[in-house]
């Protein structure tokens, strides 16, 4: 049973209401390549079946609950766990409660759809990473700066004591996250395995049309009709040769 659908994307970036017939291939990447070979220049988008995504969300919510118990004594407020397209990041935690109902409001933790099929320990490390952000929000700890991009030493401290291996990058601080052996052992103890074999394909952005080259100013060559002295200029000139007292003439360019 195929677990994805393919939609046509218009030049304006609007997705068709109904999916294309098929798919004919079992793998979404193979199906996308087949369509691009058949219809070069057109854009398509792949979606995973909602029923399977619902199961993924259940696993991720269960993972958060278990990590909350292990690393935060179960005291973190339960966020809304989402799986959305985030090609440039493995995940994020909202800085305020952006999910609101009449009786409740919650933060959001998102796991990037393009990276669902990473090893289970890496997905879990991302969940811990975002949970540390949530902990710092609730505790009033400044763990980032530069609009949340740069992860400072406060984040390093809180992440390290929760079994994250955080390495430094000059642009993002201590943001690069890998699971430690301690985290991996705890995941084994709770029996966690995402076992997610698919991920959302990162769609290539259409090439921007190249701007036409700036027009080059035409250069004129002025020649003294007597001595042959020349002057080049992109401006129109009215000059006289100082040796011959003759007016320069524009040299005609060959056709």
N, C-alpha and C positions, 0 to 999 in steps of 0.2 A: 504494500500500500504506500503510495507516494504521499509525502508529508509536507508538500509545499505547493504554492501556486505562483504563477508568473503573470505580471501585469505590464501592459504597455504604458510608457511614460511619454506624454506629448512634448513638443518643443518648448511649451510654456512651463513644463515641469509638473503637469497635472496627471495624476494616475487615472487610468481607465476604471470605470465603475466595476466592470466584470473582468475576471481573469481570462487569459488565453486558454484555448482548448489544450488538453494534455495534462501534465507535461509528458513528453515522450522519453525522457531520461530519468533514471532513478536518483541521480545526484544533482542538486540545484546548480552547482557550478558547471557541470557538463551541459545541463539544459540551457543555462544562460549563454554559454559559448556556442551551442548549436544555433540558438536564435540570432546571435550577433553575426554568425557566419552566413545565415540565410538572409538576414535583413541588416546588412552593414549600415552603420550610421544611425540606426534607431536605438532608443533606450528602453530598458526593461528593468523591472524590480521584482525581487523574489520575496515572498512572505511564507513563513512557517505556519502550518495548520494551528488554529487557535486551541484545539483540544490538547495538542502536545505542549504548547506554550503554557497552558494552564497547569500542567503537570510540572513543568520547569519552575514556575512561580511557587508552587507548593513546596518543592524541594528547597528553594532558596529561602523561603519564609521559615521552614523548619531549621535550616542551617543557621539563620540569624538567631533563632530562639536558643539553640544549643550553644552557640558562641557567646551569647549574652550571659548564659548561666556560667560558662567556663571562665570568661575573662572579665565580666562586669557584675558578677553576683546577681544577675537577673534584673538589675536596676535600670537598664536603659529603656526609655519609652519605645514601644513597638512602632517602627516606621512602616510606611507603605513601601513594599519591595516592588520595583518595576524592572522590566527588561526593555530598554529602548535603544535606538540607534545612537551610538557614541563613538564614531570611528577614531577619535583622537584620545580616548581615555578608557581605561578598564571599568571605571565606575565613578559615581559621585554621591555625595550626601548634601541635601539641601541645607541652606544656612538658616532656614526658618520653616515653620510648619505650613506647608503649601497645600496640603490635603485637608479640606475643611468640610464638616457636616454640621447639622444643627446642634449636636451634642459632643462633638469631638474634633480635634485637629491633630495632624501628624506630620512628622518629617518624611522625607523621601530618600530612600537609598536605591540607586539605579545600578544595575550591572549591565555593562555594554553588550548589546546583542551580537556585535561582531566577534566577541571573544568568549562566547559561551562554551565553546568546545575545547578550551584550554584544559590542562590537567586539573583534576578536582582540587588539589592542594592550592593551586594558583587562584582558582575562583574563590576558594575559601579565604585566602590571604587578602584578596580584594575586599571581601565582605568584612574582615577584621579591620582593614585599613579604613573603610568608610565608617565602621562602628566606632573607631577611635575618634574620628571627626565628630560623630554624634556625642560621644562621651565628653569631649572637650567643649562642645557647645553648651551642654547641660551644666558642666562644672565651671563655666566661665574662664576656660583656659584658652589663651590666644595661641593656637597651634599653626596658623598660617598668616601670611601677609600677601601684599600685591594681589588683592581681590581673590584670595584663596589659592593662588597658584603656587606660591613659595611655601614649602613645608619646613618649619623652623625646628629648633632643638627641643621645643616643648613637644612637638609631634614625634620627634625621634625618641624621646624618653617614654612617652605613653605607648608608642608602637612597639618599642623594643621589649618592654616588660610584658607585652602580650604576644610574644613569639613571632614578631615580624623581623625579617632581615631587610633593613632600610639602607639603601646606598644613596650617596650624595650626587646631585647634579647641580651645576652652577646656576642653571635657569630655574629649576623647580625645587631646589633644596633636597630634603630627605624624603623624596616621593617615590622613588623606584622601589617596588615591593616584591619580595620573594618569601615563600614560606620557609621557616626554620624546621629542623628535624623535630623539635619539640611540638610545633604545630601539627606536623604530619602525623606524629604519634597520637596526638589527641584526636585527630580526625579519624584515624583507624579505630580508636577506642569507642567512638560514638557511631562507627559504621557509616561514615559519610562518603558518598561517591556520586558526583553529579551524573556521570555516565551520559553526558549530552553529546551526541555525535554530530550535531549540526550547529551552525551559527549563521547570523545574517551576513550576507555578502555585502561588503563595502562597495557601493556603487561609485564608479569613476565619474568625476565631474566632467561635463562636456567641455571641450576645449573652448576657451574664449576666443572670439574672432580677433585676429591680429589687426591692430590699428594700421591704416595705410601709412607708408613712409612719408615723413614730412617733405614737402616739395623743396627741392634744392634751388637756390637762387642761381639764375643763369649768369655765367660770367662772360662779359664782353671783352674783346681784345681791340684796343685802339692802336692804329698804326700811322706813323708820320709818312705821308706819300713821297717825301723826298729822301730822308735818310733811313727810313725803315725802323726807327725806334718804336718800341711797343710798350703799351701800358694795359694791364688787366684790371678790371673792376666789375663788381656786381651792380654798380650804380651807373646810371646814365651820366656821361661826362661831356663837357664842352671845353676842350683843352687845346692849347697851341704849343707846338714844339719850340722850346727855347732856343734851339740851334738854328732852325730853318725858318722860324716865324710862320710856319704853316699849320693849319688846323688838322688835328688828328682825325682819321676816318675809322669807322667801325669795320673790322675785318670780317668778312662774311664767312660763316661756318659752313663746311661742306655738308651737303644734304645726307 
